[in-house]
Structures are given as structure tokens and as C-alpha cells.
């Protein structure tokens, strides 16, 4: 905030003599303002004192500064209250079923099927690739997709017919139309929110043990899976 109303200070030596410490910072607090105003009045020319209009203008500037600082404090308090409310609200997601944009899912190293959810703008054929944590393709096959939301089933085995090891896996659906243009198929995560992580400062739910961004949540239901 520029306080151009304060002018005509004698010189830096006058400020030093008055014990006023100046700073290169552009932020001026109440104490600094009052010190500068007091120093100005003490060092003004007796033959040409500060006009009443100038003094009133500087007091008005101080009043504006004080109000701005009060508003800033109030905004900080409101921000903290909103953050606390948000954290409390986000905690209520635990135990809810959600559908979100995402392509990562866990495997526990045991046999069993995994449902891979998607949303396709049209019925089409696609290539399903499943990657392990190192980015290696462990499974690839041609599949048929329905129009809209749907799900595929993977038995958790690699191309050699062996059950894959425990870890996080990622799936990708690549599809093209009859003219060879890419079809935008969206991979989805569907499951229960099992925890809420606040360690980064922003609430982040985990679905089936995999972190999901709040912005990627598409649908929330209170009961069992309905995707």
C-alpha cells in the first residue's frame, strides 16, 4: 500500500534521531505509520507547518490502513473456519461408494477378478492394456465396449496365465472409429472410500487403497456399488 500522503520528512538523519527504523518492505503496519507521522510533525518547518488538510488526509490514510488490516485478519479467520468445515465435511465421504476418473487399482497377489470401469461415447472395440508399477504390460487383449458407462472383468493373470504379484496396476483403453480417429474413452475408478488423507493440506480420499483427487469424483452414493 502506497502512503503518498506522508511527504516532506526532513531527512534520514531525522528519522534516525527519532529512533524510527525503516524497511525496504512495501508492507507498512500501524506502528510504522504512526512513527513516520509523529516524526514528520516533530521535524516540520515551524515557519511552514503542515496544513490541516494534509494532516486530516494522513489520518484518513491511517484509518484506511487500519481497516484493511482488520479485514485481512477477518479473512484469515474465515479461511481457517472454511478449511476446518471442509475437512469435517470430507471426512463424511469415508464409507461412501464413489465413481471417479482414474485408471489405477490394487491387486493383493491372490486369484480373483477385478472390475475395470469405463465410460465410452459409443459402442466400439478397443485394446485393453494393463500395466504393472514399472510400466510393463502384463496383459493385453481386444475387448468390446458398450456405449456409456460399463465394466470389463480381468482375472488378475498375465499373458503367461500366472496370477500377478501384489501391487498397484493401471489399465488403458485405446479405441478408434471406422475412420481411424481416436475415441475418447474415460477410465474410471469405482469403489468405497476407505480413508481420507490430510497430510498434503488438501483432503484426498483413497478408494480401494488408491488416492483419488477430489476434482475427479463424478458420483457419490451412500450404499452399495451402483456404477
Secondary structure, 3 states (H helix, E strand, C coil): CCCCCCCCCCCHHHHHHCCCCCCCCCCCCHHHHHHHHHHHHHCCCHHHCCCHHHHHHHHHHHHHHHHHHHHHHHHHHHHHHHHHHHHHHHHCCCCCEEEEECCEEEECCCCCCEEEEEEECCCEEEEEEEECCCCCEEEEEEEEECCEEEEEEECCECCCCCECCCEEEEEEEEEECCCCCEECCEEEEEEEEEEEECCCCCCEEEECCEEECHHHEEEEECCCCCC
